[in-house]
Amino acid sequence: MATERLTNEQVKVIVDRLDEVVGNEFHDAICIALNEFGWGKFGDDEGIDDSDVYRIKSELALGYLNEYKQYYDNKHESNS
């Protein structure tokens, strides 16, 4: 199956759109997750500290990077 590589411009447009969509919903998703686990009643009246949101985003990003690294390493090991 042939695939085309995205241009840098296409990647930037996608990143900007995802940042807008995910960024707008990220705080609500955190509050919902905390509520589902019974760790408080988070919502409009009770916020999450920006440093906690940053830590969550960093952990999520590192997870994606590690997942890709494993994929990349496995792909190149099998080609050796």
N, C-alpha and C positions, 0 to 999 in steps of 0.2 A: 504494500500500500504506500503510495507516494504521498508525502506531505510537504506543504510549503512552510518555510520558516517565516515567522512574523517579522515585519520591519520594526526598527526601534520606535518609529512613529506609532505604529499599530499597538505595540506593547504599552507605550505611554498613554494612549487613549483608553485602553482597557484598564490600566492601573488607576487612572484618574476616575473612571466610572465606578470601578470597584471601591475605591476609597470613598466616593460619595455615597454609594448604596450601603456598603458595609459600615462605614463610619457613622452614618445616621442611625443605624440599627444596633450598633455594637453595645452601647451603654444599656439599652433595653434588654438585649440578650444576656448580658451579665446579670442584671437584676432578676430576670426570669430564672436563670440557672441557680442563683443563690436562693431564691424563693422555693424552687422545686426541691432543693436539698434541705429546706427548713432552716436556713441560716439567716433569718430575719425577714422583715417585711419591707423589701426595697421597692421603691416606686418614685412617684413625683415628689413626695415629701422627704424622702431619704435618699441621698445621693451616694455615689461611689467616688472615692478620692481619685483624682487624676493619676496619681502615681501608681495606684492599684490597676487602673485601666492600662497604663503603659506596661506594667509588669505582665499583665495577661496578654497583651498584644505581642510583647517580646517573646514570651513562652510559646505562643502560637506560631510566630514566625520561625523560631528556632526549630520547632517540631517539623515544620514544612521543609526547612533547609536540611535537617538531618535525614528526613525521608528521601529527599532528592539525592543526597549524597550516597545513601545506601543503594538507591536505584542505579545511579551513575557508576558506582564502584562495582556492583554486580554485573552490569552490562559490559563493562570493560574487562572484568575478570573472565567472563565467558568468551570474549573475543580473543583472548591471549592464547 
